[in-house]
Amino acid sequence: MLELYGTELSSRLLLGTAQYPSPAILADAVKASGTSVVTVSLRREMAGGRAGEQFWSLIRSLGARTLPNTAGCLSVKEAVTTAKMAREVFGTNWIKLEVIGNHDTLQPDVFGLVEAARILCEDGFAVFPYTTDDLVVAERLLEAGCKVLMPWCAPIGSALGPVNMTALRSMRGYFPGVPLIVDAGLGRPSHAATVMELGFDAVLLNTAVAKAADPVGMARAFGKAVDAGREAFSSGMLEPRDVAVPSTPMVGRAVFS
Ligand SMILES: CC(=O)[C@@H](O)[C@H](O)COP(=O)(O)O
């Protein structure tokens, strides 16, 4: 069971709700994935007017916990303001904190991220910081009050999968007691299984499901991959070896040389 900020969750897959072909496909994908947490963008929903309200009522009907995000925010002030609005609109103190530092890579502005995290943690928010795989930034986020870390594995929407396994492995080893969620850049279920096999606690993804030819089937596949990766990690995988090790005992051979 995954525990985040004192809440036990049945699924280790967190799912974004943007870019789906239709609300019906979104709803079916959420159900097929087995997720218990969906992220929603306040900025997008508020901009949607009536459509935004219809979207929000759809999200509420799914029975998953809502994790609002500050997607698209470029400054501390913007992210903090959006988070406070999200708390009012969605009735939760959970916030996925994004402070974007670069339009092309959508890379986090880690300096603004730490500052915004500190302000929000002091204001009682449960902050899920979208960060990089930098260990020093991770330490600053924990010092700021974050109890969860969400490093990217590749740029948002890139579908590249884990581009720096060494960095992710280091982060896992460096923060053994901190829930770590890979967020952004996952492209296929095998990517999710790979990072779960590293010992990450969960994954958060959106584009790879929403933009798949069959989002519902892809959501189901990611759900299975996350479960498989977690079970493999918990089962103690065999470490790779440089030499052959016979799987059949050498004793009892028919011919003695
Ligand atoms: C939904 C959300 O929060 C995204 O910003 C998240 O980072 C997912 O990224 P991908 O779209 O690459 O899965």
The ligand as an SDF file (V2000), in Angstrom:
LIG
                    3D

 13 12  0  0  0  0  0  0  0  0999 V2000
   -0.2900   15.8260  -15.7190 C   0  0  0  0  0  0  0  0  0  0  0  0
    0.9620   16.3840  -15.2370 C   0  0  0  0  0  0  0  0  0  0  0  0
    1.1190   16.7680  -14.1080 O   0  0  0  0  0  0  0  0  0  0  0  0
    2.1160   16.4320  -16.1970 C   0  0  0  0  0  0  0  0  0  0  0  0
    2.6530   17.7020  -16.1510 O   0  0  0  0  0  0  0  0  0  0  0  0
    3.0510   15.3380  -15.7720 C   0  0  0  0  0  0  0  0  0  0  0  0
    4.2860   15.8650  -15.5040 O   0  0  0  0  0  0  0  0  0  0  0  0
    3.0130   14.2280  -16.7650 C   0  0  0  0  0  0  0  0  0  0  0  0
    4.0260   14.3370  -17.7520 O   0  0  0  0  0  0  0  0  0  0  0  0
    3.8730   13.3930  -19.0350 P   0  0  0  0  0  0  0  0  0  0  0  0
    2.7700   14.0350  -19.8350 O   0  0  0  0  0  0  0  0  0  0  0  0
    5.1980   13.4050  -19.7190 O   0  0  0  0  0  0  0  0  0  0  0  0
    3.4870   11.9990  -18.5640 O   0  0  0  0  0  0  0  0  0  0  0  0
  1  2  1  0
  2  3  2  0
  2  4  1  0
  4  5  1  0
  4  6  1  0
  6  7  1  0
  6  8  1  0
  8  9  1  0
  9 10  1  0
 10 11  2  0
 10 12  1  0
 10 13  1  0
M  END
$$$$
